[in-house]
Amino acid sequence: MAGTTRKNISATDFYATPSWCVEKLLPLIKWEKIDSFHEPCIGLGDIFELIPTKNKTWHEIQMDRDYLLDQDLPQVDLVLTNPPYKYATEFIEQALSHAKTVIMLCKLDLMGAADRRIFWKNHPPKNMITMNQRPSFTGDGKSDGCVYAWYVWGDNSILNDISPFQWISRDN
């Protein structure tokens, strides 16, 4: 999902989520309100393993479990993932069909494309939790030129603070 320069784009659009991005998000959520969780892009399990609930399910296209093609998804309290950038809107729409709350890690650039204007009109997020520091999705500590945020749709009462805009930082 990470934005990259042309020379280091992943052929599979797979970019593992840095743990700090999830670790800084977790305290913002009222976990006592979450009984069920689904991870559409489990990847290496970096998000899945940190989610403090027992009723968890997952998909991963690289393990022949394609989230976007599954028509029998579990109804859950929360879907939280770092979707492939090129299919982010499709992942968001699919998640909204079976989750009370959807949280996706996406570039702020996702909002800027003219061809997504109708999508945003139909699916405005309730909250954006922006990262003050750019995460590194490449494993070498280098970041791209993009700013990222956790976008929140649906029941935002699971958040400790329902302010429309919040910020998290790696260092504090």
N, C-alpha and C positions, 0 to 999 in steps of 0.2 A: 504494500500500500504506500510505502514511503515514496515521496517525490525524489527523483534522482536526476542526475545528468544523463545525457544520452549514452555515455560510455559505460555506465554501470547499471543499466536497467536489467532487472531479473526477468528471464524469459517466462517464468511462471507467475510473475507479479506477487511473489511471496517475500515478505519482509517481516521477520520476527519482531514482535512488540517488545521494546526495552522494558524490563521489569519495573523500573522506577515510574513509568507512565501509569502502570496499573496500581502499584503500591501507593501512589499519591492520590489516586481516584478512590480507592477502597474506603478510606475513612469518611468520605463525603456521602456514603450510602448508608441508609438505615437497614442493616442486614436482617434485623428481626422481621421486616416486612417481606422478605424474599424467601419463598419456600421452594421455588423451582427456577432453574437457570438453563439456558441453552447457548452453546458456543458454535456458531455456524462455520468458523474457520479455525479449528483447533490448532493447526500448525504443529508446533513443538509442545503445545500445552502450556505456554507461558502465562496466558490469561486463565485458562481453565483450572490450573492447579492452585491459583491464588484465591479463587472464589470460595468464600466460607459458607457454603451451603451443601447439603448432602445430595439433594435431588438434582443431579446435573446430567445433561445429555449433550451430544456434539455431532458435528458433521466435519468432513475434510475432503475436498475434491481429490487431493493427492493420495487419499486412502479409499478411493472409489465410493465416497459418500457425498454426493453433490447436493448441497443445500438448496440451490436454486431450482433443481429438478424435483425435489421431494414434495409430494402433494399431501403427505401424512405427517405433518410436523406436530410436535407436542405443544399443547397450550401451556405457556410458562409465564412466570412473573417477570422474568428479565432475560433479554438477549443482550449480550455485550460482546463486541468483537472489534477486530481491526480488519475490515474487509479489503479485498483487492480493489485498488483505486478504480480501475476501469469498469468494475461492476458494482461500485458502492451504492448507487441508487437502487439497483435491483436487490441487493442485500437488505437495504433499509426497507423497501416495500415488502419483501418477503417476511422480514422480522416483524413488521407492524401487523401482519396478518395473524400472528400467533403469540404475541407477547404483550403484556400490559405496559411494560416499559422497555424501550430500546435505547441502548447506548453504543455509539459507534465512534471509533477513532478515525478521523478523516482530516485531510488537509483543509485549511480555510479556503483554498482555491476551489474546492468542490462547489462553493456557492457562486463562483464567478462566471461559469460558463453559460452563455446565452441559451444553449440547447437544454439546460436544466431549469430554466425559468419556470416552466409549468410544474415540474416536480416540486420545486421549493414553494410555489404558491399552494399546492395541494398538501405538502408535508413540511410545514415550518417546524423547526425544532423548538422545544419549550426552553431549553437551556443549552448554553455552550460553556464548556469548561476548557479554556484555552491554556496551552502550555507556554509559559514564559521562556522556556529554553527549548531549543529544537532537539528532538530526540535523534539518536543515530540508529538507523535500521540496517546498517551495513556490517556491524560487528567490529568495525575498526575505529569506532569513536567519532568518525566524521559525520557531520549532518549535512543535509541538503539546504537549499534556500527557502524551504517551506515552513510555515507555521502550522501547527496541528492543534486540534481540539477534540474533546469528547463531546459529541452532539447527543442531546437527550430528547427523545420523543415519548409521548404517552403519559403515563402516570408519574409525574415528577415528585409526588409526595414521598417517594423513597429517598429523596435527597434531604440531607440535613439542612441545607440552605437552598431555597427554591429561587434565588435571584437568577434572572435570565442570563447573566454573565458572571463567570467566576474564573479564577486563574490558579493554576498550580505550577510549581517550580520544582525542579530536581533537587535544588540545594536547600529548600526550606519548606 
